Amino acid sequence: PRHKCGNKNNCPPNYFAFKIISGAANVVGPSICFDDRILMSSVKNNIGRGLNIALVNGTDGKLLKMGTFDMYSG
């Protein structure tokens, strides 16, 4: 069976599934999946170097804001 965001198990009722995958240097980009929707990935071309963050409403699961913080250049 397939589970949300490719996780090994289903989440309990009233919980959101998520999966965060770290990138590997500049070879493989990071990705953020929330409730079976890819929010950020190299395919969507909305990631950058540093910390990639997605702000999600904890009640309804809607994406509020996303951004990248470049920790290398300050």
C-alpha positions in Angstrom: 0.0 0.0 0.0 1.0 3.6 -0.7 1.2 6.0 2.2 1.3 9.8 2.1 4.6 11.4 1.2 6.1 7.9 0.7 6.3 7.2 4.4 6.4 3.6 5.7 3.2 3.9 7.7 -0.1 5.9 7.7 -0.4 8.7 10.2 -3.1 8.5 12.9 -6.3 10.4 12.4 -6.1 14.2 12.8 -2.3 14.2 12.0 -0.5 15.4 8.9 2.1 13.2 7.1 5.3 14.9 6.1 8.8 14.1 4.8 11.8 16.3 4.6 14.8 15.2 2.6 18.1 16.9 2.9 20.1 17.7 -0.2 23.6 16.4 -1.0 25.9 19.4 -1.8 24.9 20.8 -5.2 24.2 17.3 -6.7 20.8 16.4 -5.2 18.4 19.1 -4.0 16.3 19.0 -0.8 12.6 18.4 -0.9 9.7 19.0 1.5 6.5 16.9 1.3 3.5 17.8 3.4 0.2 15.8 3.4 1.1 14.2 0.1 1.9 17.5 -1.7 5.5 18.4 -2.7 5.9 21.9 -1.4 9.6 22.5 -2.3 11.9 20.6 -4.6 14.4 21.0 -7.4 11.7 19.9 -9.9 9.5 22.8 -8.7 12.6 25.1 -8.9 11.8 26.7 -5.6 14.8 25.7 -3.4 18.1 27.3 -2.8 21.3 26.7 -0.9 21.1 26.9 2.8 17.9 26.3 4.9 14.7 25.8 2.9 11.7 26.4 5.1 7.9 25.9 4.5 5.4 27.5 7.0 2.2 25.5 7.1 -1.0 26.2 9.0 -1.2 23.4 11.7 -5.0 23.4 11.6 -5.9 23.0 8.0 -2.5 22.1 6.4 -2.4 25.0 4.0 0.9 26.4 2.9 1.4 29.9 4.2 4.9 30.9 3.2 8.1 29.4 2.0 11.6 30.7 1.8 15.3 30.0 1.7 17.9 31.3 4.1 21.4 31.3 2.6 23.6 30.5 5.6 26.8 30.6 3.5 26.8 34.2 2.3 25.1 35.5 5.4 
